[in-house]
Amino acid sequence: MKVLLQRSGPASVLVDGEVTGSIEKGYVLLVGITHEDTKEDAEYIAKKIAGLRLWEDEEGKMNRSIDEVGGDILSVSQFTLYGDVRKGRRPSFIEAARPEQAKPLWEYFNECLKAEGLEVSTGVFGAMMDVHLLNDGPVTLMVESK
């Protein structure tokens, strides 16, 4: 499992012009799932993200967690994180899990984040989405379970 985490100010997801999820500040998570991923991977990454200290304290050091600053999560399924562009000019997505495996695991991951005490908004699995965010910092990290 790969999650591209972006610390963000206001962020939203639109599907067909309608907002499906939004936050004022927090993390925008682009979530990629591969064939070998399990519930344990989702639990590990959710716990890791909840505990990361990526927000500045009074001294300007990254020393506060998302919970400490009142941030929320915007979770977006993103199978293209497992795109392979090493050969040819079009990406191969054979490493991305099929929707029937990926969707329940993405939903479980979002529940794990909620179990960590975080508010979670989402995009729509499998939909064409417009993701708007104000990348804060910018702070962008890849969080992986393997």
N, C-alpha and C positions, 0 to 999 in steps of 0.2 A: 504494500500500500504506500502510495506517495501522496503527500499533501503539500501543495505550494501555499504557504502562509504569507499573507501580506497584511502588515499592520495598516489600519485604515481609519480615516475619518469617515464622513458620510459615504455609504455604499448601498447599492440596490441592484436587484435583478428584475428585468422586465421580460415577459413572455407575451408576444402579440400585443405589445404596448401596455400591458397591465403589470403593475408591480406585484411580484410574488413573494419578495422578501426584501427587507432593508434593515440597516443599522445606522446609528449615529456615529459610533466609533467602536473599534474592536478589531477583529480579524476577519478578513475575507479568505476562505479556505477553498482552494481548487483541489478536489479530491479525485485521485486516480486509483482504480482497483484492478489488480491483475488476478490471474487464475489461482495462484497459490494462497491468496489472502484469506484470512479466517477472522472469526470474531475476536480472537486474541490480538490480532493486528489492529483491529479497530479500537479495542480497549486500550492498548498500549499508546497509540497515537493520541487518542482523546485525553488520556491522563497526562501525557507529555505536553500537549498544547495547553491544557488548563494550568499547568505548573510553570510554563516558561515565563521568565522575567524579561519582558521586552519593552517595558514602559519606564520612562525616566522618573527618578525620585527627585527630591529637592536639589540634589547636587548634580543633576544631569546625567546620572548613570542609569543604565538599564537594570533596574532593581525591583520593579513592580510587576505583578502578574495582571492578567486581564481582569480578574475578579477584583483586585485592589483598586483598579481605576474605573470600575463600572462599565467595562466594555462588553460587547455582545459578539456573536458569531454569525457570519453569513456563509453558509456552506453550499458549494456548487459542485455537482458531479462533473468530472472532467476526464473522460476516457482518453483524450488526446495526450495526457501526460505520459501515456505508455506508447506513444507514436515513435516509430523507429525510422529515422531518415538517413541511415548510413548507406543504403543502396538506392539508386534511382533518384527520381525527383518527386515522387509521391510517397507520403509516409505509409508505413505498414502498421496496422493496429492489432496484429495477432497476439500481442502481449496483454492487451486490455481484456478484462473479463467480459463475458457475454452479459447482456442486460439482465437476464433472469438470475444471474449470480450477483452482479454488481449492485443492482437496485436495493435488494434487501440488506446487503452489507453496508451500503451508504446510509440507509435509513437507520440501521443499528448503530453505526458510528455517530450519527446525529443524536440518537438516544443516549449514547455513552457521554457525549458532551453535556447533555442536559443533566445526566446523573452527577456530573462534576460541578453542578450548580450554575451552569452557563445558560443564557438565553440564546436560542438558536433559531435563525430564520434561514430559509432555503430557496434555492432555485427550483426548477421542475426537472426531474430526471428525464433525460432523453430529449428534452425540448431544445429548440434553437433559442438561446438566451442572449440578451444584451446585459452585460455586467458593467456597472458604473462604480468606480471607486476613486477615492482620493488617497493615494498611497502615502502614508505618513512616515516620513523619515528621509528617504524610503527605507523601510525595513521589510525585506523579503527573504524567507527561508524555505528550504525544502526539508520536510520532516518525513522520514521513511521508517518503515517497520523492519526492513531486512537489513 
